Amino acid sequence: MSEFIGMPAPRRRAPAAADLQARVAELRSGRKPYVLATVVRAQRPTSAKAGDRALVLSDGTIEGFVGGVCATDTVRAQSMRLLRTGRATLLRITPAADEPHEEEGLVAVGQPCLSGGTLEIFLEAVLPPVLVHVHGDSPIARAFAAVGKAMGYQVEAGTDPLAPIAGDTAAVLVASHGVSEEPVLREALAKGVPYIGLIASRKRGAAVLARVEGGERVHVPAGLDIGARTPGEVAVSVYAELASLRG
């Protein structure tokens, strides 16, 4: 309560760097979004110091320490906004800001507590990479894996038609030359995957999709018409179509 009567709150122990890194690794492996908050400047009286860090999870939970109640409420609100955009910003909490002010790379918010201190906290939203599920072992399927990884996507590739498709998968790409296509397409449709692409001619693709409920959602032939001929060019055309649809 001392922050509310003009005195800095007792300083809480910040998590060790190793503990923070371990938690970050856990969140990344679990494909959980988070915001990394780092105090870069603290003008007393404040309970936080430069270098203090915290993680803000998508449910609003804050793990770590970047200040007292007034600071954490503001950090939480701004972090929820950043998680929707995947961006980063410098947050300035200061009594000098009568009204919230925003410009490129900076958000300034008034200090509601009586302590009068100023904090500058860098907020970086970290979203899981785009997840792509590739089915098949054809040259095009291998190109899908290689090009997707080069783009920074997380690619899960294999030939097992019963391999589970994660709920947050952004795209399912089927390039198995007619082998076990329908089970994969059905699961992708059931999971509501935003982009489903089938590598097949228009005629063969129509025959396959006639046996799959909801097949009109499948892109076939998949990819933008760029005159692709090689497996790599086909992969580029499909990822270009995926990117255009994701906005």
N, C-alpha and C positions, 0 to 999 in steps of 0.2 A: 504493500500500500504506500510505501514511502515515495514512489514516483508521483503520487497524486497530491502530495503536500510539499512539493518543491525540493525534495531530496532524491538522489539517485537510488534506485532499488538495489538491494544486495546483489552482487554479481553472482550468477550461476556458473557452474563449471561447464565450459564448452566441450563437446565431444572430441576425443583424440582424433588426429588426422587419419590414423589407421582404421579407427572405428567408422569414420565417415566414408572412407574409401571402400570399406567392406560393404557398407549399406548401399552405396552407389552401385557396386557390382551386383548386389542382390536385386536391386530394382531393375537394372538393365537386363539381367538374365531373365527376370520375370516379365519383361516388356511393360514395366510400369512407368508412367510419366511422372516427372517431378520437377521442381524448381530448386536450383541451388542458389541460396542467398548468402552473400558475403559482405560483411561490413567493410567498406573501404575508407570511411572517414567517420570519426565520432568526435563531436565538439561537446565537451562537458557543460552541464551535468547530464550524463547518460550512464546507464548501467552496462552498455555494450562498449566494446573496444574494437579498433580496426583489426581485422583478421578473424573475428568471430564468424562462424558459419552455421547454417542450418539447411535442412531439406524440408521443402513444403510438398506434401503429397496431394494427390488429386481429390482426396476427401477433406482437405483443409488441415490435416494433422501437420504439426511442425516438430521436427526432430532436430534438436540442436538449440542454439541460442543466438539471437541477433538483437536482443533488447527486451524491455519490459512489456507490459500488457498493451500499452498504446502502440508501440512499434510493431509487435507481433500481429495485432489486428490489422494494421495497414499492410504489412508484408503479406499476410494471408489473402486479403482482398485483391491486391495487385497480382499476386501469383496465380490466383484462379483465372484472372483475365489473360495472363500470359500463356497459361496452359491451353487456352482456346486458340491461340495464334502461333505458338511455338517460338515466340520472339524473346528478346532480352531487353532490359532497360535498366537505367540507373534510377533508383528511387531515393528522393530526398525528402526526409521528414523534418520539417523546420517550422518554428514559430513565425518565421518571416513570410510564409505563404498563407495569406488570408483565405484564398480560394484555391482549390486544386488547379494545377497548371501542368499542361502536357505539351511537349515538343518532341522533335525527333530524338529518340534515345534517352529521354528524361521525363520523369513524372515527379512533380513537387507537390507535396501534401502538407497541409497545416498540422502542427503538433498540438494535439488536443489536451495533453497533460500539462501540468503546471511546472514541470522541471525546467522547461525552456531549452533543453539541449537539441542539437541537430545531428541527425544520422544520415549518411549516404550509404545505401545498400545496393549492390549490383545483383540483379535478379536475372537468372538465366534459365529459361524453360528448356528441359531436355525431354523430347518425345521419342518413343521407340521408333526405330527405322521401319520404313514400309516393308511389310511382310508379303513375300511372293511364294506361292506354292507351285512348283513345276512338276508335272507328271510326264515321265517318258525318259528314254535313253537314246533318243535320236540326235543327230548333229544339231538340229534346231533346239532341242531341249537343253543340250549342253551349252549352246550359245545363250539361251535364256539365263542359265545359271551364271555364266561368265559376265555377261553384260549387266545383269542385275546387280551383281556384287560390285562391279566397277562403278555403278551409280550410287553405291552406298546403301542399297537395299539389303534386307535379310532374306536370303533365298533358301527355301527348303525344297530340295530336289530328290526325287526317287522314282521307283517303278512300282511300288506297292499300291494297288488301287484302294486298299483299305486303310492306308496311312491317314491318320486324323488331320483334318484341316482346322487350324486354330480359328477361334471366333473373330479375331481382329485381322484376319488375312485380307489384304487389299486386292490381291489378284490371284487367280488360279489359271495357269497356262498349261494346256494339254497338247503335247506334241509326241504322241506315242505311235503314230502311224496305224491307228485302228485298234491298238491293244488296250483293252480295259478302259476305254474312254468313258463309257456311259456311267459306271459307278462313281467315277471322280466328278463328272459333271452334275450328277444328281446330288451328291453331298455338297458341292459348292453352291448349288442353287438352294438347297435346304438351309445352308448356313447364311444365305444372304450376302455372299461375297460380292463386292461392288463391281469387279471386272472379272469376267470369265472369258477366256479366249481359247478357241479350238483351231489347231492348225490342220486344215483340210481344204480340199477344193469346195467350191460352192455347192456342187452337186452332191458330193459325199457328205459334206457337213449337213445339208438339209435332210439327208436320209438318217443320219445319226440323231439329229435333234427332233425328228418326228417321233422318236421312241423315248424322248425325255420330256417329262412334264415341265413346263416353264422354259423350254429350250429357246424361246424367242429372246431371252435375255443374254444368250451366249453370242459372242462376237465370232462370226465365221463368214468368210475368211478373216482371221484376226489381223489387226494392224492397219496403219494408214497406208494408202496406196502411194508408195514412193518408188515403185518399180523394183522392189527388193528381189534379189535372186539368191544370194548366198545365205547360209544360216545366220551369220552375223547381221546382215542387212535386214533379214526378217525379224530378228530379235529387236533391232533398233526401231523398226516400224511399229512393233507391238508395244514396246515401252513408250514410244512417242504417243501412241493412242491412249495408253493408260494415263500418262502425264496430262494430256489434254483434257481428259474426262475428270481427273482429280482436281483440276483447277489450280 
